[in-house]
Amino acid sequence: MTVQIPIIRPTLPPFDEVEGALREVWASGMLTVGQNGRDLEAEFAARCDAPHAVSMSSCTSGLILLVQAMNLPEGGEVIVPAFTFAATAHAVVWNRLTPVFADCKRSDLTLDVESTRNRMTENTVAIMATTIFGVPPDMDELIALAEEAGIPLILDSAQALGSTYKGKTMGSFGVGEVFSMSPTKVATACEAGVITTRDPELAARLKRSRDYGKAPDGQDMEFVGLSARLSEFHAIVARATLRHLDEYIAHRLAGIEEYKKRLDGLPGISFVGPGPDRTTSCNYMVIRVGAGAAMPRNDLYGALAERGIQTKKYFFPALHQQTAFAPMHDGASLPEAESAAAECLAVPLYGHISEETIDTVCQAIRDILGANP
Ligand SMILES: Cc1ncc(COP(=O)(O)O)c(C=O)c1O
């Protein structure tokens, strides 16, 4: 069955909002790290209430370079959530560090602070935490834990653009936060990453890191960086979607409420969302297909696919069970992450999704689970 309702449809502003700027860049020949890139950084920093923002080609390259900038001792252990997207742990391994997987909380699936504490040893050199589906982790507790241990807290904020924690927008926590503007995110640049930080020296270093590690003279290589600059075309799209961020989030939030209304009360089906002290960017609408549901998550996924409705087993497998990372895992039991990986199903959600699409998806879910009359 071909996909009729995809899980993701990027929401882009009207083309005339970017056309003039794209033409100007085309004519100017200034294709990368130009005025649009600088404007994006200023606008992104303002939106995230952070003094500095540094654009990157992707969140993953940003994470790799942010971890590199911490100068952590080779082989040191970095606590990462077992329930996150793989790029969080990629950044650790690319830096010749060892990921140590910690469990997630059942309530909102973010990194469990107690599990993090239990997994720390004298070799722990950093903690990485992730905003999950738009829900920020327990920032106060994680900051306290990192401070107590004297190690950096690094935030994978790929899905956090527009999320808030205790009334504060995400972007100014930890040593730095790395956001993604890939096509699956609430505001996209087609592809991009942005690092926010309060540390001006770190921001300056990251600008050199994304440009091979060049010294300010532009010739000598101070250290080994990456080629991870953001093109002006991407910066133009990023600036345009950023301007619409609140509108996209509001639309997604309304979509999530529609889903909840239509699926409420289905046996075994529950919803994943933030507690009262934080808000979500609504990057994903995730339902949990638990005990008591008419069929397991995987069967529901397959049955929806047969009807042309694309969903995502997300995040699955849990990180410590993925081929790339299983050999690095010490075998500790991580029951909540494993259960979440087995039960969570992301359903279609866009910044412009129609009520009709949501209704079709919900009718199909109810039908498959035998809940329609
Ligand atoms: C939690 C998380 N981290 C990192 C990434 C990687 O982002 P990018 O594709 O911009 O490298 C993603 C993208 O889906 C993500 O969801």
The ligand as an SDF file (V2000), in Angstrom:
LIG
                    3D

 16 16  0  0  0  0  0  0  0  0999 V2000
   16.6780   13.9770   19.5460 C   0  0  0  0  0  0  0  0  0  0  0  0
   17.4120   14.1980   18.2490 C   0  0  0  0  0  0  0  0  0  0  0  0
   18.7380   14.4160   18.2640 N   0  0  0  0  0  0  0  0  0  0  0  0
   19.4340   14.6540   17.1380 C   0  0  0  0  0  0  0  0  0  0  0  0
   18.8170   14.6510   15.9100 C   0  0  0  0  0  0  0  0  0  0  0  0
   19.6450   14.8680   14.6860 C   0  0  0  0  0  0  0  0  0  0  0  0
   19.3060   16.0360   14.0110 O   0  0  0  0  0  0  0  0  0  0  0  0
   19.9410   16.3510   12.5630 P   0  0  0  0  0  0  0  0  0  0  0  0
   19.1930   15.4920   11.5920 O   0  0  0  0  0  0  0  0  0  0  0  0
   19.6940   17.8090   12.3600 O   0  0  0  0  0  0  0  0  0  0  0  0
   21.3820   16.0110   12.6260 O   0  0  0  0  0  0  0  0  0  0  0  0
   17.4450   14.4220   15.8350 C   0  0  0  0  0  0  0  0  0  0  0  0
   16.7630   14.3900   14.5190 C   0  0  0  0  0  0  0  0  0  0  0  0
   15.7650   13.7500   14.3090 O   0  0  0  0  0  0  0  0  0  0  0  0
   16.7120   14.1880   17.0320 C   0  0  0  0  0  0  0  0  0  0  0  0
   15.3950   13.9540   17.0130 O   0  0  0  0  0  0  0  0  0  0  0  0
  1  2  1  0
  2  3  1  0
  2 15  2  0
  3  4  2  0
  4  5  1  0
  5  6  1  0
  5 12  2  0
  6  7  1  0
  7  8  1  0
  8  9  2  0
  8 10  1  0
  8 11  1  0
 12 13  1  0
 12 15  1  0
 13 14  2  0
 15 16  1  0
M  END
$$$$
